[in-house]
Amino acid sequence: MILIGEQVETIKERINRLQQETADFIQGRSSQVGFCFPNGTNDIETEIQETIARNNKDIAALTYYLQTAQLQLETTDEQVDIGTEFDLLVTTRNGKEKMLTGVLIAERTGVEKPLRYYTLDSSLGQALYQHKAGDTISYKAPNGNTVVGEIIGLRKTSTTSKEQEVAKAR
């Protein structure tokens, strides 16, 4: 898996939120009285255990992404590649123009904003890949319609110096 700096930051933020949610949940439920089952456990304990297990599973998966992924340190604004932010002016079926801005990524980790990141294996990602500003592209939208657009602008995404150091240390 290849991650860009923005994905790394989003993953770290999600891990921190899950850890805080777990701590807050435990604190909020620990003092409540629950229904006691014949085996000696109660519904509050069960709820706490299930929430901890679910959050720990999510944290483990996100941590795995951070530990095993390759970090895309160099991004380009010369052509669309992984980590390139793009502005695409699309023409809809009824002739209206609409600006679409996003970032091309290798694949999703599950924490990205859906309308900001587009994967390399999506029809839009495949149409954009290795094209330059000024190029006209076309792709099939999820509804089956063919969309035509012009790449208006390209920008590099940033990778913080801390992320670069972590990547070099691997």
Backbone bond lengths (Angstrom), bond angles and torsions (degrees), N, CA, C in turn:
res aa  C-N    CA-C-N  psi(-1)  N-CA   C-N-CA  omega(-1)  CA-C   N-CA-C  phi
1 M - - - 1.442 - - 1.519 108.83 -
2 I 1.311 115.42 140.52 1.468 122.15 176.88 1.523 107.79 -113.77
3 L 1.332 116.40 126.64 1.455 121.90 178.50 1.515 109.96 -114.53
4 I 1.328 115.67 147.78 1.464 120.20 171.75 1.529 107.69 -99.09
5 G 1.316 116.56 165.58 1.467 121.88 -176.75 1.517 113.77 -53.98
6 E 1.336 117.05 -40.75 1.464 120.57 -179.87 1.526 111.13 -62.71
7 Q 1.324 117.29 -38.26 1.465 120.24 178.33 1.523 110.55 -65.91
8 V 1.327 116.66 -41.69 1.464 121.00 179.38 1.524 109.55 -59.32
9 E 1.329 117.31 -46.41 1.465 121.13 179.67 1.523 111.43 -62.76
10 T 1.326 117.21 -41.51 1.460 121.57 179.41 1.524 110.80 -64.45
11 I 1.319 116.82 -40.61 1.468 120.81 178.22 1.526 110.41 -64.11
12 K 1.324 117.26 -45.79 1.465 120.60 179.59 1.530 110.88 -60.69
13 E 1.332 116.73 -42.24 1.464 120.48 178.65 1.533 110.47 -62.71
14 R 1.338 117.48 -41.76 1.463 121.40 -179.90 1.527 111.24 -65.12
15 I 1.321 117.12 -41.08 1.467 120.85 177.33 1.527 109.76 -60.62
16 N 1.331 117.00 -46.73 1.471 120.67 179.40 1.528 111.48 -61.01
17 R 1.352 117.00 -41.64 1.468 120.48 178.61 1.525 111.02 -63.81
18 L 1.334 117.57 -42.82 1.470 120.85 178.97 1.531 111.17 -62.80
19 Q 1.320 116.72 -41.37 1.467 120.29 179.05 1.531 110.76 -64.16
20 Q 1.336 116.20 -41.85 1.462 120.35 179.27 1.527 111.17 -68.76
21 E 1.338 116.82 -41.25 1.468 120.61 177.12 1.526 110.54 -59.75
22 T 1.315 117.24 -41.50 1.459 121.20 -179.91 1.522 110.18 -62.93
23 A 1.316 116.31 -47.84 1.468 120.32 -179.52 1.529 110.99 -62.56
24 D 1.327 117.15 -44.12 1.468 121.20 179.65 1.526 110.77 -64.82
25 F 1.309 116.71 -40.12 1.455 121.32 -179.50 1.529 110.51 -63.81
26 I 1.326 116.14 -46.34 1.472 120.35 179.83 1.520 110.05 -61.21
27 Q 1.313 116.06 -45.60 1.466 120.44 -179.11 1.525 110.99 -62.57
28 G 1.328 116.54 -42.38 1.460 120.41 -178.02 1.514 113.63 -69.99
29 R 1.313 117.84 -30.86 1.467 121.76 -176.00 1.533 113.20 -95.08
30 S 1.310 117.50 -21.80 1.469 120.79 -172.66 1.522 113.17 -61.28
31 S 1.301 117.94 -33.05 1.464 119.69 -176.19 1.536 112.91 -92.55
32 Q 1.335 117.04 0.08 1.466 120.19 -179.86 1.525 110.74 -83.77
33 V 1.307 114.27 148.30 1.453 120.88 176.44 1.521 107.43 -87.74
34 G 1.305 116.26 135.97 1.460 120.17 -178.99 1.512 111.76 -121.07
35 F 1.298 115.44 166.63 1.461 122.43 175.02 1.518 108.64 -70.93
36 C 1.303 117.63 130.61 1.462 121.59 -177.40 1.531 110.68 -94.17
37 F 1.318 116.15 128.37 1.459 122.59 177.40 1.529 109.64 -86.82
38 P 1.341 116.85 159.88 1.482 119.84 -179.49 1.525 113.86 -57.95
39 N 1.354 118.15 -26.48 1.467 119.57 -178.37 1.529 112.62 -81.47
40 G 1.334 116.97 2.26 1.455 120.34 176.84 1.517 114.64 97.12
41 T 1.317 117.93 -10.44 1.470 120.07 176.39 1.526 108.71 -90.69
42 N 1.327 115.18 166.40 1.462 118.23 176.15 1.518 110.37 -129.36
43 D 1.336 115.07 168.60 1.461 119.43 -175.20 1.520 112.62 -64.94
44 I 1.315 118.83 -30.36 1.474 121.79 178.13 1.530 109.80 -67.67
45 E 1.333 116.71 -45.22 1.469 120.16 178.18 1.526 110.71 -60.26
46 T 1.330 116.29 -42.91 1.462 120.91 179.97 1.522 110.49 -63.02
47 E 1.325 116.84 -43.86 1.470 121.05 179.34 1.528 110.63 -62.96
48 I 1.322 116.16 -42.52 1.469 120.41 179.29 1.531 109.82 -63.02
49 Q 1.327 116.99 -46.85 1.472 120.81 -179.29 1.530 111.30 -61.80
50 E 1.330 117.21 -42.40 1.462 120.75 -179.52 1.528 111.26 -66.17
51 T 1.320 117.23 -40.39 1.467 121.03 179.12 1.520 111.20 -66.90
52 I 1.322 116.05 -43.76 1.471 120.09 177.85 1.523 109.91 -60.87
53 A 1.328 117.07 -45.71 1.471 120.87 -178.70 1.526 110.55 -62.23
54 R 1.334 117.64 -44.64 1.470 121.47 -179.59 1.537 110.95 -63.39
55 N 1.336 116.65 -46.57 1.466 120.09 -179.98 1.527 111.51 -66.34
56 N 1.336 116.97 -40.20 1.469 119.99 178.12 1.526 111.52 -64.12
57 K 1.327 117.02 -36.91 1.464 120.78 176.86 1.530 110.34 -62.51
58 D 1.332 116.72 -45.38 1.465 120.71 178.48 1.526 111.47 -64.36
59 I 1.321 116.76 -42.05 1.471 121.03 178.72 1.522 110.24 -62.91
60 A 1.331 117.31 -41.91 1.470 120.96 179.81 1.529 110.96 -63.06
61 A 1.327 117.05 -42.55 1.471 120.08 179.85 1.528 110.75 -65.00
62 L 1.316 117.15 -43.22 1.469 120.31 179.87 1.528 111.37 -67.86
63 T 1.317 116.91 -38.62 1.471 121.11 177.29 1.522 110.26 -63.88
64 Y 1.331 116.50 -38.74 1.467 121.22 177.07 1.532 110.36 -59.59
65 Y 1.334 116.83 -43.92 1.473 119.95 176.99 1.527 110.44 -56.81
66 L 1.332 116.07 -46.65 1.467 119.44 -177.66 1.522 111.90 -65.35
67 Q 1.319 117.19 -37.10 1.464 120.74 -176.24 1.523 113.33 -78.00
68 T 1.312 117.68 -29.44 1.463 119.94 -172.46 1.524 114.24 -107.52
69 A 1.304 117.70 -16.58 1.465 120.22 -174.84 1.524 111.72 -76.02
70 Q 1.294 113.62 152.43 1.457 120.94 171.78 1.525 106.07 -87.76
71 L 1.319 117.33 136.06 1.452 121.37 179.63 1.524 109.13 -94.39
72 Q 1.310 116.72 125.14 1.467 122.40 177.77 1.524 107.39 -78.33
73 L 1.336 115.97 95.54 1.462 121.01 -176.01 1.521 112.37 -79.61
74 E 1.306 115.84 -38.58 1.463 120.05 -177.05 1.522 109.51 -101.21
75 T 1.312 116.87 117.16 1.458 120.53 173.70 1.518 107.85 -112.21
76 T 1.325 116.09 162.93 1.459 120.00 -175.50 1.517 110.63 -128.59
77 D 1.319 114.83 154.45 1.460 120.31 172.60 1.534 109.73 -118.62
78 E 1.334 116.26 11.66 1.466 120.75 178.94 1.521 111.32 -85.46
79 Q 1.329 116.53 -33.97 1.463 122.31 176.29 1.518 107.73 -151.70
80 V 1.326 117.54 161.93 1.460 120.56 -178.28 1.531 109.29 -73.82
81 D 1.319 114.85 122.53 1.458 122.91 177.54 1.528 107.06 -142.36
82 I 1.305 117.70 178.68 1.461 120.86 177.44 1.523 108.36 -59.57
83 G 1.321 115.81 125.96 1.460 121.06 -179.87 1.511 114.24 94.16
84 T 1.323 118.58 -1.88 1.461 120.66 178.62 1.521 109.33 -87.05
85 E 1.318 115.53 130.40 1.466 120.65 173.66 1.518 107.58 -89.48
86 F 1.311 117.02 138.86 1.460 120.75 -175.23 1.521 111.65 -131.80
87 D 1.319 114.97 153.61 1.462 123.69 169.58 1.517 105.59 -117.18
88 L 1.320 116.57 123.40 1.450 122.40 -177.33 1.521 108.43 -124.16
89 L 1.318 116.62 121.44 1.462 121.55 177.11 1.522 107.13 -92.72
90 V 1.334 116.34 109.38 1.463 120.86 -177.50 1.518 109.88 -103.45
91 T 1.317 114.76 150.09 1.454 121.50 176.12 1.523 107.19 -107.91
92 T 1.322 115.64 122.15 1.459 120.21 -178.10 1.528 109.94 -78.56
93 R 1.342 116.07 171.57 1.466 121.52 -178.83 1.525 112.14 -58.14
94 N 1.326 116.28 -34.40 1.465 118.42 -179.13 1.530 112.57 -89.08
95 G 1.322 116.60 13.38 1.460 121.47 173.36 1.516 115.84 87.11
96 K 1.330 118.13 0.91 1.468 120.25 179.03 1.523 109.83 -81.32
97 E 1.320 115.36 147.60 1.464 120.15 177.80 1.521 109.76 -97.82
98 K 1.318 115.42 143.01 1.459 121.98 -177.94 1.526 108.28 -140.36
99 M 1.336 117.05 135.15 1.462 121.53 178.50 1.525 109.46 -90.35
100 L 1.320 115.76 129.46 1.457 122.88 178.26 1.525 106.85 -118.81
101 T 1.318 116.34 121.35 1.465 121.83 178.69 1.516 108.37 -116.71
102 G 1.323 117.22 135.28 1.457 120.62 -179.80 1.508 111.36 -163.91
103 V 1.330 114.28 -175.70 1.458 122.53 179.07 1.519 107.06 -130.04
104 L 1.340 116.09 134.63 1.456 120.64 176.63 1.524 108.54 -83.39
105 I 1.334 115.89 127.81 1.467 121.57 177.78 1.527 109.16 -124.61
106 A 1.319 116.53 162.10 1.465 121.03 -179.86 1.522 110.25 -70.35
107 E 1.328 116.51 -50.24 1.462 120.77 177.39 1.518 109.34 -160.25
108 R 1.301 115.66 164.79 1.461 121.78 -178.26 1.527 111.40 -85.07
109 T 1.329 114.80 148.49 1.458 121.35 173.81 1.520 110.80 -104.21
110 G 1.305 117.32 -10.11 1.456 121.64 179.62 1.508 114.16 101.58
111 V 1.324 118.08 -3.06 1.465 119.96 -179.49 1.532 112.63 -117.50
112 E 1.333 117.12 1.98 1.465 119.78 -178.72 1.525 110.95 -77.78
113 K 1.328 114.89 155.10 1.463 120.18 173.60 1.529 107.50 -72.00
114 P 1.334 118.01 125.94 1.470 120.16 -172.70 1.523 114.82 -61.43
115 L 1.294 119.40 -34.58 1.466 120.31 -176.63 1.523 112.91 -95.27
116 R 1.296 117.47 13.22 1.464 121.49 178.22 1.526 111.32 -111.57
117 Y 1.318 117.00 -33.86 1.455 121.83 -174.62 1.522 110.69 -113.54
118 Y 1.318 115.69 136.76 1.463 122.29 179.46 1.519 107.84 -127.27
119 T 1.327 116.31 129.57 1.459 120.19 -175.16 1.524 111.58 -82.01
120 L 1.307 113.62 154.83 1.457 121.48 -179.50 1.525 111.60 -61.79
121 D 1.329 118.19 -28.98 1.463 119.48 -178.68 1.533 113.91 -89.97
122 S 1.330 118.22 0.06 1.466 120.74 175.39 1.530 109.13 -76.92
123 S 1.316 116.99 161.68 1.471 119.20 -179.75 1.525 110.83 -63.81
124 L 1.329 117.74 -37.31 1.469 119.82 176.91 1.525 110.34 -68.04
125 G 1.330 117.17 -44.01 1.469 120.81 179.29 1.515 112.25 -59.87
126 Q 1.326 116.73 -42.93 1.467 120.67 178.47 1.527 111.08 -64.87
127 A 1.332 116.84 -38.34 1.465 120.18 -179.65 1.525 111.52 -69.19
128 L 1.329 117.06 -35.55 1.463 121.30 -178.36 1.526 113.54 -78.07
129 Y 1.322 116.36 -34.32 1.464 122.41 -169.68 1.526 111.78 -51.07
130 Q 1.339 115.19 125.95 1.461 126.73 175.92 1.529 113.81 68.22
131 H 1.338 117.44 13.91 1.463 119.40 173.26 1.515 109.80 -91.58
132 K 1.319 115.75 159.81 1.461 122.54 -175.90 1.530 110.19 -109.42
133 A 1.332 115.40 165.23 1.460 120.50 174.25 1.524 108.37 -58.82
134 G 1.328 115.88 136.70 1.456 121.44 -177.34 1.513 113.63 97.62
135 D 1.345 117.75 -18.65 1.466 121.26 179.28 1.533 110.27 -73.07
136 T 1.313 115.16 147.48 1.460 121.90 173.40 1.514 108.10 -102.11
137 I 1.333 115.47 133.56 1.462 120.74 -179.22 1.532 109.08 -126.74
138 S 1.310 115.91 164.12 1.461 120.23 171.20 1.524 108.03 -140.78
139 Y 1.326 115.10 150.42 1.464 120.91 -179.35 1.520 109.08 -154.65
140 K 1.322 115.37 162.07 1.466 121.47 177.00 1.525 108.60 -89.98
141 A 1.320 116.13 123.06 1.460 121.54 176.07 1.527 108.89 -75.24
142 P 1.331 117.66 162.26 1.468 120.37 179.40 1.537 113.67 -55.56
143 N 1.338 117.11 -26.98 1.467 119.45 179.76 1.532 112.53 -81.88
144 G 1.355 116.68 0.89 1.460 121.06 177.77 1.516 115.05 94.92
145 N 1.323 117.22 -10.40 1.466 120.37 178.99 1.522 111.08 -77.35
146 T 1.325 115.88 147.04 1.460 121.00 174.58 1.520 108.16 -85.75
147 V 1.326 115.48 128.63 1.457 121.96 -179.64 1.521 107.93 -111.94
148 V 1.331 115.74 136.11 1.457 121.56 177.91 1.523 107.25 -113.77
149 G 1.324 116.24 138.80 1.454 119.80 -179.76 1.515 111.86 -150.82
150 E 1.314 114.15 160.10 1.465 121.46 176.78 1.524 108.57 -115.34
151 I 1.327 115.92 131.03 1.459 120.79 177.84 1.523 107.30 -74.77
152 I 1.318 116.06 113.83 1.473 121.95 -175.80 1.527 111.49 -88.62
153 G 1.333 116.55 -40.04 1.458 118.95 -177.11 1.512 112.14 -154.91
154 L 1.331 114.92 153.19 1.464 122.40 177.89 1.526 108.87 -131.36
155 R 1.344 115.66 141.26 1.459 120.77 178.14 1.520 109.53 -138.99
156 K 1.317 115.79 149.24 1.463 121.06 174.10 1.523 108.24 -76.15
157 T 1.340 116.88 145.72 1.458 119.56 168.68 1.515 106.90 -92.63
158 S 1.313 116.22 156.14 1.462 118.64 -175.16 1.522 111.63 -97.79
159 T 1.300 114.50 150.33 1.451 122.98 172.32 1.525 105.78 -122.06
160 T 1.321 116.64 125.60 1.459 119.33 -176.74 1.525 110.41 -68.64
161 S 1.312 116.24 157.99 1.466 120.61 179.94 1.526 110.41 -63.84
162 K 1.340 117.55 -31.28 1.464 120.33 178.17 1.532 109.98 -65.35
163 E 1.337 117.44 -42.74 1.463 121.14 178.01 1.530 110.43 -63.98
164 Q 1.322 117.18 -37.98 1.460 120.94 178.65 1.521 110.42 -64.17
165 E 1.325 117.38 -40.76 1.460 121.48 179.46 1.539 111.11 -65.14
166 V 1.340 115.85 -42.03 1.459 120.21 178.74 1.530 110.21 -62.32
167 A 1.321 116.37 -42.08 1.468 120.56 -179.69 1.528 111.16 -65.49
168 K 1.314 117.08 -38.30 1.464 120.66 -179.70 1.538 110.91 -70.28
169 A 1.328 116.18 -30.16 1.471 120.45 -177.15 1.523 112.21 -73.92
170 R 1.332 117.69 -19.19 1.486 120.64 -179.01 1.497 112.40 -68.46
